[in-house]
Amino acid sequence: MISDIASAALAAGRAILDIERSGFHIAEKGDRSPVTEADARAEEIILARLRALAPHIEIISEEDSASGLPKSAPQRFFLVDPLDGTREFIAGNGEYTVNIALIENGRPVLGAVLAPASGLLFVGDGARGAFEASAPDADAEAASRARWRPISARPPRRDGLCALASRSHRDIGTENYLREIAATEITCIGSSLKFCWLASGKADLYPRFGPTMEWDTAAGQAVLEAAGGAVLNIDDTPLRYGKAGQGFRNPPFIARGKPPAAGG
């Protein structure tokens, strides 16, 4: 299934790039966040593919959620953010992603994150590990012929922590935490790429105290956990999914690489 999920992300990514190149109109959703036709077209492609792949599995997706979220979550469902980082897409900086995850019993067990602008594709499978591939121009057939490279999160550096932060959504709680840990390096990146950077061993942690939704984080968490990292609530319990009673909103969390080596 991970190959099919990756192919769906690639097909959506190609559509996003086509719209980006041809120009697009910016609208505003009910929560005053921006949305474009790229969001809608990518979601249409992904939902069609997932329904053909697994018609028995429910799908919860960001844009589709405008028509209402389920009152309860099934044990197994897809979580989709067809264009994570719409502000980055509008800004033209390339830091936006396509996110697809499979949730089982509250855990993201499979996930694919595509960065269409760079052609980087990350997948996480709890049973097989995490991998990265280059898929130039988001070719929808690239998943079958991509050269997959295993990736692994790193333990925290002894000479100071490298932290990641949102480019567009900084909040006081996150700022206070970054000051408390005295990170020696802070890099701002948009979208779920932050999880992928952790999974690739490029940074040590990503704190997020501001609001996020489950579809923002599920695919990235699947990749990071498959790479040996973790996404934890502030009480050190794993971030879980299917929180219908909270409107599928996440609490504050901290994403990390591997734990320190014994004696480290």
N, C-alpha and C positions, 0 to 999 in steps of 0.2 A: 504493500500500500504506500510506502514512503516514496517510491518512484512515481506513482500516480499523483500523489500530493505535490511533489516537486514539479511535475509536468504541468499541473494546473496553475501553480504559481508562475511558471515560465510563460504560459499562454497569457495570463493576466498582465504580466510584466511587459510583454510585447505590445499589448493594447495600450497600456499606460504610456509607453514611449512614443507610440504613434500619435496619441493625443497631445503629448507634451510638444512634439515637433510641429504639429499642425495648428496649435493654439487652442485655448480653452477659456470657458467662462467660469468665473468664481461666484458661487452662491453662498448663502449662510444657513446653517441648520438651526433648529430650535434652541440649541444651547449656545448659539452665536459662534460656533466653530465653523471654519470654512469647508466647503465641499465643491468638487468639480465633477465634470462628466467622466473623468478618469476613475474616480472612486466607484461610480455606478457601473461603468462598463467592466471594470476589473471584477467587481462582485458578481455581475451577471455571468461572466465566464467561469468563475470559480464555482459558483453554486450549481451551474449546469453540469460541470465535470464531476463534482462530488456526488450529485444526485444520480448520475449515471454509474459512478463507481460503487456507491454504497447507498442505495435508495432507502434502506432501513435505518440509517443513522441520521439523527436530527442534526440540523445545522443552525448555529447561532452566529450571526454576522453583524458587523457594526452598522452598515447602512440599512440592512433589513430590520434592524432593531427599532427603527423609527416607527414601524407599524405595531410595535408591542413586543415585549420580552416574555418568555414563558414564565409561569408562576412557580414552576419547579424544574429542576434540571435532570435529564436522564442520566443513567450511569455511564453511558457512552455517547459522545456527541462531538461534532466538529466545531471549532471556534475559528472564525475568519475575520481578519482585518484586511480588506482588499487593497488599501493604500494607507499604510501607517506613516504618519509624518506628512500630512497634506500641506502643512505650512512650509515644509522643506521642499516639497514638490513645487509649490507656487513660487518659492524663492529661487528655484532652479539650482540648488546646491547639490542635488543628487543623493541627499541623505534621507531617502524614503524607502519603504520596503513593502513587500507583499507577505502577509503572515497567514499560515494555515497550520492548525494543530488538531490532533485527535486527543480527546480527553477520555480517560477511563477511571471511574471511581475517584474523581476529583484530581487526578494527576495527568499532566500532559505527557503522553507516552510516545507520540510521534510529532515532529514539527518540521516545517520548511520555512525558511526566511530567504527571500530573494531581494537583492538590491538591484533593481532594473538598470539604473544609470551606469553602474560599474560592471554589471553582469555577474556579480558574486552571488553564489547560491550556497546556503548552509542548510544542512539537514541534521536532525537528531533522532535517533532511534534508541530507546532505553535498552534494547536487547543487543544492539550492534555497535553503538558508539555514535560519535559526531564526525561529520565530514564537511569539507568545503570544496567547491568546484567553480571554475570560471565558465560562464555561459554567455559568450559575447552577444550583445544585442538582444538578450533575453530570447533566444531562439527556442520556440516551443517544443522542438524535438531534441534539444540539447541534453536533457537528463539521461537519455539512453546511451550517449556517447561521451559524456563528460568524464574527465579524469579526476576522480574523487581523491582528495587528500585527507587522511585522518587528522583531526585537530584535538587539542587537549588544553584544558584550562591549566593555569599555573598556580602554585602556592604563593602566598604573599611575599613580596620582596623584603629582604632584611634592611635594605638601604632606604626604605620609604615607600609608601603606598601610592600607586597610580590609580586614581579614581576617575570614573566617568560620570558625566552629568548631562541632563537634557539641554539641548540647544535652545528650545523654545518654551520650556515649561519649568523654570527654576522657581523654587519656593523657599520660604524661610526655614522650614524644618530641615530640608536637605542642606541648605547653606550652613546651618548650625552644626549638623552632623559632620560635614566636611571639615569644619574648623576644629571640631573635637578630636577627630582622628589625625589631624595634622598631615593630610595628604601632601606629599611633596610634588605631585603633579596632578592637575585636573584637566581633563580633556572633554570638551563639549561635543556631543554627537547627537544627531536627530534619530528618531524612530527606534525600532528594535535592534538596530545595529549594535547598540551598547551590549546586549546580551551576547551577540556574536563575537564582538571584540574580546569579551571575557572568555568565551569558549575557545578562542584562538590563542589565548595566552598573551594578549596584548595589554592587559590591564588587570587590576586586582579586585576592584569592587565597583558597584553601581548602586548607590542609595537613592531611593525614591520615596519621599514623604508626601508629595503632591498626589492628586487624584489620577488614577488610571483605571481602565476597564479590563476585563479578563481577556478580550480579544487583542488588547495591546501587548500582552505579555506572554501568552500561552506558548506560541511557537518559539519565541526566544528562550523561554524557560526550558522547553523540550531540548533545544540544541545545547544549552549550557549544562543541564543536568547530564546529558549523554556524554559531554566532554569532561565530566568529573566535578563540575561546579554545583552551586546550589542557589536557590532563591528562597529567602527566609523572611517570615514576618519578624517584627521587632522582638517577639518573645522566643525567637530561634526555632519556631515550628515552620514546616514547609508551607509555601504559598499554595493554596488549594483553589480548585475551580468548581463551578456549578453553584455559586453563591446567589441563588435566585432571590433569596430573602433580602439581600443587599443590592438588588438590581444589577448583579454581576459586576459590582465595583470591587476593586482591590483595596485592602488596607495598605498602610505604609510597608515597604519591604526593603531588603538589602540583598542584592545579587552579588555573589562572590565566586571567586575561582576555587581552586582546591584548598582544603584546609592545610595548615602548616604541617610540615613533616614532623614526625615524632622527635622530640628533643630540640625542635627548631624554635 
